[in-house]
Amino acid sequence: MTGFYLRTESIQYSDILDLSVINSSDISILNSLKSQEPCLLEGSRGTGKSFLLRLAELEIEADESQKSIAVFVSFNISSLINTNDPLQFYHWMLAKTLKALLNKLRKKGYIVSKHSANLLSNDEFEDEGNVELDLRKIITQFESSYKGKNEVNSASLPDIEDVKDAIEIICEENSLEKIFFFFDEAAHVFRPEQQRQFFSLFKDLRSPYVVCNAAIYPGVTYFGDSFEVTHDCTYRKLERSIKDSDYLQYFKDIVFKQADEKTKKEIETNRALFNTLAFASGGNPRILLKTIQDIDRFNTSNVDKLIKTFYRGQIWSEHTELGEKYKGHKELIDWGRDFLENIVIPRIENYNQSRKDKGAEESSIYFWVHKDCPAVVKESLRLLTYTGIIRKIDSSMRATRKELGARYEVKYGCVIALERSPHAESADFFNNLSIKKFPEFGKSLKEYDKIKQLEINDQDDSQYKESLRHMLEKPIDVLGLLTDWQKRKLKSAGINTLEELHSNTEESLIENIYQVGPARARIMKNASNAELLEYLSG
């Protein structure tokens, strides 16, 4: 099958528009990202948040009716920051943001006056080149701090009010209306203090000349005390319901944007098989592309085998691996998997079978949990929404006896994969889905007893730092999306661990790997970096 781009980071900037597929929901989100109000875009891993941020960036700069620039800033390397500075993440983000801004201004040919440059540095530089060099030095020190060098001199960073003054001057001198910042991978999901500092910066930057937008994950985002979602931003969710009328065509278009002619022909010939895979993905483009990529030949046997392998095993293993990476959350993560696999999904299966036995044409992939269940249960479910195994549909749904609770959707593939012949069952199962039918789980189930006394310490960063050290020692074989060829070439150059991979530059790859020139080295470095940083982030 075709090799697909599974991450936006792997796609060249110039190819974003050619690969884009947008529906009415996406257009609405893009309009929010391009509006005058700050926007937070929430979505699980692989749903396309980064792609939409990039699209919004391109559309803003292509719009001749308003003279604005868009600055894309990725914080995906935040996992490596480890200094004694209590505001380390805030200072690193500020340096990254200003460096990205200066870089974009230079590329677009805009002027940065001596006064503006002076405001952007406490070292009182009057040249943006020196300011950018100073920022690069600070960023490099922060991003190398995981090695144990904890002292970073951030005294040269400007005050946030000076930053806003400088941006105002830059806009006025260059006849710019707005500067849009798009923050990707806003903060590490397992480091709540990073997230709180991010939202402080997000709010601090707001001015008549600045609009901030950011991509965040569901259920695992900590806003802090100073940020109120209702008042401080527009909040949008990136969710694609399998019941949407344009769902199948939308996902077919996404696949066809990248597929070769052979793959397109096989899909056209086997549309029902494609539909089963599309529904199984639960609205996640990355999962659909990955599962299609892993099929050698489009036939019922291969599709059934893949659905069982991926949705019974691999997707659960990836969730469990979070607990292996982040030891402080292991008990919570393991309990969540056990609860879904051993309690919730069997109850859904029994519910579906009982309705079938009664002749009712109804099926369900939904469940309901009481609003007063233990906090740790809610936390465990939130982590399952982060990995995308479940999706929270609503928070205040009345169920039996008019009790209030949250309704969730289990990924379609995780339910249909339990059938003996998933594809044969899928069409009727999907057509009979009813969001109004679901098993209920009350506030005091005995299954909660295993973790209801568990304490979650969000303030303790030491466990995270130990987890990071442990992960960096792992072999590059854990990076599932690197090809076998790439791994062999890296190992032949003595690059065997994640830390060794991260420490090598494009230049060292060119120098040390036989038959790898500049273009291929850059592709390898970008691909390995994207995979490495996603592995570290969960």
C-alpha positions as CSV (number, residue, x, y, z in Angstrom):
1,M,0.0,0.0,0.0
2,T,0.9,3.7,-0.3
3,G,3.3,5.3,2.2
4,F,1.3,8.1,3.8
5,Y,2.2,11.2,5.7
6,L,1.0,10.4,9.2
7,R,2.1,13.7,10.8
8,T,1.9,17.3,9.7
9,E,5.5,17.8,10.8
10,S,6.6,15.5,8.0
11,I,4.8,17.5,5.3
12,Q,6.7,20.2,3.5
13,Y,5.1,23.6,4.0
14,S,4.5,24.1,0.3
15,D,2.5,20.8,0.1
16,I,0.0,21.6,2.9
17,L,-2.6,23.2,0.6
18,D,-2.3,20.4,-2.0
19,L,-3.0,17.7,0.7
20,S,-5.8,19.6,2.4
21,V,-9.4,18.3,2.6
22,I,-11.9,20.5,4.4
23,N,-15.6,20.2,5.2
24,S,-18.0,22.7,6.6
25,S,-16.9,21.9,10.2
26,D,-13.3,22.5,9.3
27,I,-14.2,25.8,7.6
28,S,-15.9,27.0,10.8
29,I,-12.8,26.1,12.8
30,L,-10.5,27.9,10.3
31,N,-12.7,31.0,10.5
32,S,-12.3,30.9,14.3
33,L,-8.5,30.6,14.0
34,K,-8.4,33.5,11.6
35,S,-10.7,35.7,13.7
36,Q,-9.7,38.6,15.9
37,E,-10.3,36.6,19.1
38,P,-7.8,34.1,20.5
39,C,-8.8,30.5,19.9
40,L,-8.0,27.1,21.5
41,L,-8.5,24.1,19.3
42,E,-9.0,20.8,21.2
43,G,-8.5,17.4,19.7
44,S,-7.1,14.0,20.4
45,R,-3.8,12.8,19.0
46,G,-3.9,12.4,15.2
47,T,-7.1,14.3,14.5
48,G,-5.5,17.0,12.5
49,K,-5.0,20.0,14.8
50,S,-1.5,20.9,13.5
51,F,-2.7,20.6,9.9
52,L,-5.6,23.1,10.5
53,L,-3.2,25.5,12.3
54,R,-0.9,25.4,9.2
55,L,-3.9,25.9,6.9
56,A,-5.0,28.9,8.9
57,E,-1.5,30.3,8.7
58,L,-1.4,30.0,4.9
59,E,-4.9,31.5,4.5
60,I,-4.1,34.5,6.6
61,E,-1.0,35.4,4.6
62,A,-2.8,34.8,1.3
63,D,-5.7,37.1,2.3
64,E,-5.0,40.4,0.6
65,S,-7.9,42.1,2.2
66,Q,-6.0,42.2,5.5
67,K,-2.3,42.8,5.9
68,S,-1.3,40.4,8.7
69,I,1.4,37.8,9.2
70,A,1.1,34.4,10.9
71,V,3.8,32.9,13.1
72,F,3.7,29.1,13.7
73,V,5.5,28.1,16.9
74,S,5.9,24.4,18.0
75,F,6.6,23.6,21.6
76,N,7.0,19.9,21.0
77,I,10.5,19.8,22.5
78,S,9.2,21.1,25.9
79,S,9.8,17.6,27.4
80,L,13.5,18.2,27.4
81,I,13.5,21.4,29.6
82,N,14.8,20.8,33.1
83,T,16.3,23.9,34.9
84,N,16.2,25.4,38.3
85,D,14.2,28.4,37.0
86,P,10.7,28.3,38.4
87,L,9.5,30.1,35.3
88,Q,11.6,28.0,33.0
89,F,8.8,27.1,30.6
90,Y,7.5,30.7,30.4
91,H,11.0,32.0,29.6
92,W,11.7,29.3,27.0
93,M,8.4,29.9,25.3
94,L,8.9,33.6,25.2
95,A,12.4,33.1,23.6
96,K,11.0,30.6,21.1
97,T,8.1,32.9,20.2
98,L,10.2,36.0,19.7
99,K,12.8,34.1,17.6
100,A,10.0,32.7,15.4
101,L,8.5,36.2,15.0
102,L,11.9,37.7,14.0
103,N,12.5,34.9,11.6
104,K,9.1,35.4,9.9
105,L,9.6,39.2,9.7
106,R,13.0,38.7,8.0
107,K,11.6,36.2,5.5
108,K,8.7,38.5,4.6
109,G,11.1,41.5,4.3
110,Y,9.6,43.6,7.0
111,I,11.6,46.2,8.9
112,V,12.5,45.9,12.6
113,S,13.7,49.3,13.8
114,K,16.5,49.9,16.3
115,H,14.0,50.9,18.9
116,S,11.9,47.7,18.4
117,A,15.0,45.5,18.5
118,N,16.1,47.3,21.7
119,L,12.7,46.6,23.3
120,L,13.0,42.9,22.4
121,S,16.3,42.5,24.4
122,N,17.4,43.5,27.9
123,D,20.9,43.5,26.4
124,E,19.8,46.7,24.5
125,F,20.8,45.4,21.1
126,E,19.8,47.7,18.3
127,D,19.9,45.1,15.5
128,E,17.4,42.3,15.2
129,G,20.2,39.9,14.0
130,N,21.9,40.2,17.4
131,V,18.6,39.8,19.2
132,E,17.9,36.6,17.3
133,L,21.3,35.2,18.1
134,D,20.8,36.0,21.8
135,L,17.4,34.3,21.7
136,R,18.9,31.2,19.9
137,K,21.5,30.9,22.6
138,I,18.9,30.9,25.4
139,I,16.7,28.4,23.5
140,T,19.6,26.0,23.0
141,Q,20.6,26.2,26.7
142,F,17.0,25.4,27.7
143,E,16.7,22.5,25.3
144,S,20.0,21.0,26.4
145,S,19.0,21.3,30.1
146,Y,17.8,17.7,30.3
147,K,21.5,16.7,30.3
148,G,21.8,18.2,33.8
149,K,23.1,21.7,33.0
150,N,20.4,23.5,34.9
151,E,21.6,27.1,34.8
152,V,20.2,29.3,32.0
153,N,20.7,33.0,32.1
154,S,17.4,34.4,30.9
155,A,18.1,37.9,32.1
156,S,18.4,39.2,28.6
157,L,14.7,38.3,27.8
158,P,12.5,41.4,27.7
159,D,9.5,42.2,29.9
160,I,6.2,41.1,28.3
161,E,5.0,44.7,28.2
162,D,8.1,45.7,26.2
163,V,7.4,42.8,23.8
164,K,3.9,44.1,23.2
165,D,5.2,47.6,22.7
166,A,7.8,46.3,20.2
167,I,5.1,44.4,18.3
168,E,2.9,47.5,18.1
169,I,5.8,49.5,16.7
170,I,6.6,46.8,14.2
171,C,3.0,46.7,13.0
172,E,2.7,50.4,12.7
173,E,6.1,50.8,10.8
174,N,5.2,48.0,8.4
175,S,1.5,48.8,8.0
176,L,0.5,45.4,9.5
177,E,-2.9,45.0,11.1
178,K,-2.2,41.9,13.2
179,I,0.3,39.3,14.1
180,F,-1.3,35.8,14.6
181,F,0.6,33.3,16.7
182,F,-0.2,29.6,16.2
183,F,1.1,27.6,19.1
184,D,1.3,23.8,18.4
185,E,1.9,21.2,21.1
186,A,1.1,23.9,23.6
187,A,2.7,22.2,26.6
188,H,3.6,18.7,27.8
189,V,0.4,16.9,28.9
190,F,2.1,15.2,31.8
191,R,3.7,18.5,33.2
192,P,0.8,20.6,34.5
193,E,3.0,23.4,35.6
194,Q,4.2,23.8,32.0
195,Q,0.6,24.1,30.9
196,R,-0.2,26.7,33.5
197,Q,2.8,28.8,32.4
198,F,1.7,28.4,28.8
199,F,-1.7,29.9,29.5
200,S,-0.1,32.7,31.4
201,L,1.9,33.6,28.3
202,F,-1.1,33.1,26.1
203,K,-3.1,35.7,28.1
204,D,-0.1,38.0,28.7
205,L,0.5,38.4,25.0
206,R,-3.0,39.6,24.2
207,S,-3.1,43.1,22.6
208,P,-4.8,45.0,19.8
209,Y,-2.0,43.8,17.5
210,V,-1.6,40.2,18.7
211,V,-4.0,37.2,18.3
212,C,-2.9,33.9,19.9
213,N,-4.2,30.5,18.9
214,A,-3.2,27.1,20.3
215,A,-3.8,23.4,19.8
216,I,-4.5,21.4,23.0
217,Y,-5.5,17.9,24.0
218,P,-8.9,16.9,25.5
219,G,-9.1,16.1,29.2
220,V,-5.5,16.6,30.1
221,T,-5.1,20.4,29.9
222,Y,-4.5,22.5,33.0
223,F,-5.4,26.2,32.5
224,G,-4.2,27.6,35.9
225,D,-6.0,30.1,38.1
226,S,-5.5,33.2,35.8
227,F,-7.0,31.8,32.6
228,E,-10.8,31.3,32.2
229,V,-11.8,29.5,29.0
230,T,-15.2,31.2,28.9
231,H,-13.8,34.7,29.0
232,D,-10.3,34.5,27.6
233,C,-10.7,32.6,24.3
234,T,-13.0,31.0,21.7
235,Y,-13.0,27.2,22.4
236,R,-13.4,24.8,19.5
237,K,-13.3,21.1,19.4
238,L,-12.0,19.1,16.5
239,E,-14.2,16.0,16.4
240,R,-15.5,14.0,13.5
241,S,-18.5,11.9,14.2
242,I,-18.9,8.7,12.3
243,K,-22.6,9.6,12.0
244,D,-21.9,12.8,10.0
245,S,-23.6,12.6,6.6
246,D,-20.3,13.5,4.7
247,Y,-18.1,11.3,6.9
248,L,-17.2,8.6,4.4
249,Q,-16.6,10.9,1.5
250,Y,-14.5,13.2,3.6
251,F,-12.2,10.5,4.7
252,K,-12.0,8.9,1.3
253,D,-10.9,12.4,0.0
254,I,-8.2,12.5,2.7
255,V,-6.8,9.1,1.7
256,F,-7.0,9.9,-2.1
257,K,-5.0,13.1,-1.6
258,Q,-2.0,10.9,-0.8
259,A,-2.8,7.4,-2.3
260,D,-1.1,6.1,-5.5
261,E,-3.3,4.9,-8.4
262,K,-3.1,1.2,-7.3
263,T,-4.4,2.0,-3.8
264,K,-7.2,4.2,-5.2
265,K,-8.3,1.5,-7.6
266,E,-8.4,-1.1,-4.8
267,I,-10.4,1.2,-2.6
268,E,-12.9,2.0,-5.3
269,T,-13.3,-1.7,-6.0
270,N,-13.8,-2.4,-2.3
271,R,-15.7,0.6,-1.0
272,A,-17.5,-1.5,1.7
273,L,-14.1,-2.6,3.1
274,F,-12.9,1.0,3.1
275,N,-16.1,2.1,4.9
276,T,-15.4,-0.4,7.6
277,L,-11.9,0.8,8.1
278,A,-13.1,4.5,8.1
279,F,-15.7,3.8,10.7
280,A,-13.3,1.8,12.8
281,S,-10.9,4.8,13.0
282,G,-13.6,6.8,14.9
283,G,-12.9,10.0,13.0
284,N,-9.1,9.9,13.4
285,P,-7.3,10.6,10.1
286,R,-3.9,9.3,11.3
287,I,-5.3,6.0,12.4
288,L,-7.2,5.5,9.1
289,L,-4.1,6.3,7.1
290,K,-1.9,4.1,9.3
291,T,-4.3,1.1,9.1
292,I,-4.7,1.4,5.3
293,Q,-0.9,1.7,4.9
294,D,-0.5,-1.6,6.9
295,I,-2.7,-3.6,4.5
296,D,-0.8,-5.6,1.9
297,R,-3.9,-6.3,-0.2
298,F,-7.5,-5.0,0.1
299,N,-9.7,-8.1,0.8
300,T,-12.0,-9.1,3.6
301,S,-9.6,-11.5,5.2
302,N,-6.8,-8.8,5.5
303,V,-9.2,-6.1,6.7
304,D,-10.6,-8.4,9.4
305,K,-7.2,-9.5,10.5
306,L,-5.9,-5.9,10.7
307,I,-9.0,-4.7,12.7
308,K,-8.5,-7.4,15.2
309,T,-4.8,-6.9,15.5
310,F,-4.9,-3.1,15.8
311,Y,-8.1,-2.5,17.8
312,R,-7.8,-5.5,20.1
313,G,-4.0,-5.1,20.7
314,Q,-2.0,-2.3,19.3
315,I,-4.2,0.7,20.2
316,W,-4.4,-0.7,23.8
317,S,-0.7,-1.3,24.0
318,E,0.0,2.3,23.0
319,H,-2.2,3.5,25.9
320,T,-0.6,1.1,28.4
321,E,2.9,2.3,27.2
322,L,2.0,5.8,28.6
323,G,2.1,4.2,32.1
324,E,5.5,2.7,31.3
325,K,6.8,6.1,30.2
326,Y,5.3,8.1,33.0
327,K,5.5,6.0,36.1
328,G,3.6,8.4,38.3
329,H,0.5,7.8,36.1
330,K,0.9,4.0,35.6
331,E,-1.7,2.9,38.1
332,L,-4.3,5.3,36.7
333,I,-3.5,4.3,33.1
334,D,-3.6,0.6,33.8
335,W,-6.9,0.8,35.7
336,G,-8.4,2.8,32.8
337,R,-7.5,0.1,30.3
338,D,-8.8,-2.6,32.6
339,F,-12.0,-0.8,33.3
340,L,-12.7,-0.2,29.5
341,E,-11.6,-3.7,28.4
342,N,-13.0,-5.8,31.2
343,I,-16.0,-3.9,32.4
344,V,-17.3,-1.2,30.0
345,I,-16.9,-2.9,26.6
346,P,-18.3,-6.3,27.8
347,R,-21.3,-4.4,29.2
348,I,-21.7,-2.8,25.8
349,E,-21.4,-6.2,24.1
350,N,-24.1,-7.7,26.4
351,Y,-26.3,-4.7,25.9
352,N,-26.1,-5.1,22.1
353,Q,-26.7,-8.8,22.3
354,S,-29.7,-8.4,24.5
355,R,-31.2,-5.9,22.2
356,K,-30.5,-8.2,19.2
357,D,-32.1,-11.1,21.0
358,K,-35.2,-9.0,21.6
359,G,-35.4,-8.2,17.9
360,A,-34.6,-4.5,18.5
361,E,-32.6,-2.9,15.7
362,E,-30.4,-1.0,18.0
363,S,-26.7,-1.1,18.8
364,S,-24.4,1.0,20.9
365,I,-20.7,2.1,21.3
366,Y,-21.6,4.5,24.2
367,F,-21.5,4.4,28.0
368,W,-22.4,6.8,30.8
369,V,-20.6,7.5,34.0
370,H,-22.2,9.3,37.0
371,K,-21.0,12.9,37.7
372,D,-20.2,12.1,41.3
373,C,-17.9,9.1,40.6
374,P,-14.4,9.4,42.3
375,A,-12.1,12.1,40.8
376,V,-9.4,9.6,40.0
377,V,-11.9,7.7,37.8
378,K,-12.6,10.9,35.9
379,E,-8.8,11.4,35.5
380,S,-8.4,7.9,34.2
381,L,-11.1,8.5,31.6
382,R,-9.5,11.8,30.6
383,L,-6.3,9.9,29.8
384,L,-8.3,7.6,27.6
385,T,-9.7,10.6,25.7
386,Y,-6.2,11.9,25.2
387,T,-5.1,8.7,23.4
388,G,-8.5,8.7,21.6
389,I,-9.8,5.3,22.7
390,I,-12.9,7.1,24.0
391,R,-14.5,10.4,23.2
392,K,-16.5,12.5,25.7
393,I,-19.7,13.5,24.0
394,D,-21.4,15.5,26.8
395,S,-21.0,16.3,30.5
396,S,-24.5,16.7,31.8
397,M,-26.6,13.9,30.3
398,R,-29.6,12.6,32.3
399,A,-29.8,8.9,32.5
400,T,-31.9,6.5,34.6
401,R,-33.6,8.1,37.6
402,K,-32.7,11.4,36.1
403,E,-29.2,11.3,37.5
404,L,-26.6,13.5,35.8
405,G,-23.4,12.2,34.3
406,A,-21.0,12.2,31.3
407,R,-21.6,10.2,28.1
408,Y,-18.7,8.7,26.2
409,E,-18.2,7.0,22.9
410,V,-15.8,4.0,22.6
411,K,-13.9,4.0,19.4
412,Y,-16.0,2.0,16.9
413,G,-13.0,-0.2,15.9
414,C,-12.5,-1.3,19.6
415,V,-16.1,-2.7,19.7
416,I,-16.4,-4.1,16.2
417,A,-13.0,-5.8,16.5
418,L,-14.5,-8.2,19.0
419,E,-16.8,-9.8,16.4
420,R,-15.7,-13.0,14.7
421,S,-16.0,-11.3,11.3
422,P,-15.8,-7.5,11.9
423,H,-16.4,-6.4,8.3
424,A,-19.4,-8.7,7.8
425,E,-21.1,-7.3,11.0
426,S,-20.1,-3.7,10.4
427,A,-22.8,-2.4,8.0
428,D,-25.8,-3.5,10.1
429,F,-24.1,-2.6,13.3
430,F,-23.4,0.9,12.1
431,N,-26.9,1.4,10.7
432,N,-28.4,0.4,14.0
433,L,-26.2,2.7,16.2
434,S,-28.2,4.8,18.6
435,I,-26.6,7.4,20.7
436,K,-29.6,7.2,23.1
437,K,-28.8,3.6,24.1
438,F,-25.9,2.9,26.5
439,P,-25.0,1.0,29.7
440,E,-24.7,3.2,32.9
441,F,-22.0,3.2,35.6
442,G,-23.0,4.7,38.9
443,K,-21.0,6.8,41.4
444,S,-20.0,3.9,43.8
445,L,-19.1,0.9,41.7
446,K,-17.0,-1.7,43.4
447,E,-14.6,-1.5,40.5
448,Y,-13.7,2.0,41.6
449,D,-12.3,0.7,44.9
450,K,-9.0,-0.2,43.4
451,I,-8.0,3.4,42.7
452,K,-10.4,5.7,44.6
453,Q,-7.8,6.2,47.3
454,L,-5.1,7.0,44.8
455,E,-3.5,10.5,45.2
456,I,-2.4,12.4,42.1
457,N,0.4,14.8,42.7
458,D,0.5,17.2,39.8
459,Q,3.1,19.4,41.5
460,D,5.9,16.8,41.6
461,D,8.1,17.1,38.6
462,S,10.7,14.7,39.8
463,Q,8.8,11.6,38.6
464,Y,8.5,13.1,35.2
465,K,12.3,13.9,35.1
466,E,13.1,10.3,36.0
467,S,10.7,9.0,33.3
468,L,12.4,11.3,30.7
469,R,15.8,9.9,31.6
470,H,14.5,6.4,31.4
471,M,12.9,7.1,27.9
472,L,16.0,8.7,26.5
473,E,18.0,5.5,27.2
474,K,15.6,3.4,25.1
475,P,16.7,2.0,21.8
476,I,15.5,3.7,18.6
477,D,13.5,0.5,17.8
478,V,10.7,1.9,19.9
479,L,10.0,4.6,17.2
480,G,7.4,2.7,15.3
481,L,7.0,5.0,12.4
482,L,10.7,5.0,11.4
483,T,11.3,2.5,8.5
484,D,13.5,-0.5,9.0
485,W,15.9,1.0,6.5
486,Q,16.1,4.2,8.5
487,K,16.8,2.3,11.7
488,R,19.5,0.2,10.1
489,K,21.2,3.3,8.7
490,L,21.1,5.1,12.0
491,K,22.5,2.1,13.9
492,S,25.3,1.7,11.3
493,A,26.3,5.2,12.3
494,G,26.4,4.3,16.0
495,I,23.0,5.9,16.8
496,N,21.3,3.3,19.0
497,T,19.4,5.2,21.7
498,L,16.8,8.0,21.6
499,E,19.3,10.4,23.2
500,E,21.9,9.7,20.6
501,L,19.4,10.3,17.9
502,H,18.3,13.6,19.4
503,S,21.9,14.8,19.8
504,N,22.9,14.2,16.2
505,T,22.5,17.0,13.7
506,E,21.8,16.8,9.9
507,E,25.4,17.4,9.3
508,S,26.6,14.5,11.4
509,L,24.1,12.2,9.7
510,I,25.5,13.2,6.3
511,E,29.0,12.7,7.5
512,N,28.5,9.4,9.3
513,I,25.8,7.5,7.2
514,Y,26.9,6.0,3.9
515,Q,24.8,7.0,0.9
516,V,22.9,9.7,2.8
517,G,23.2,13.1,1.2
518,P,21.8,16.5,2.4
519,A,18.2,16.0,1.2
520,R,17.8,12.5,2.6
521,A,19.6,13.4,5.8
522,R,17.1,16.3,6.3
523,I,14.2,13.9,5.7
524,M,15.6,11.4,8.1
525,K,16.3,14.0,10.8
526,N,12.8,15.6,10.4
527,A,11.1,12.2,10.5
528,S,13.1,10.9,13.4
529,N,12.6,14.2,15.3
530,A,8.9,14.1,14.8
531,E,8.7,10.5,15.9
532,L,11.1,11.0,18.8
533,L,9.2,14.1,20.2
534,E,5.8,12.4,19.9
535,Y,7.2,9.4,21.7
536,L,8.4,11.6,24.5
537,S,5.2,13.6,24.7
538,G,3.1,10.4,25.1
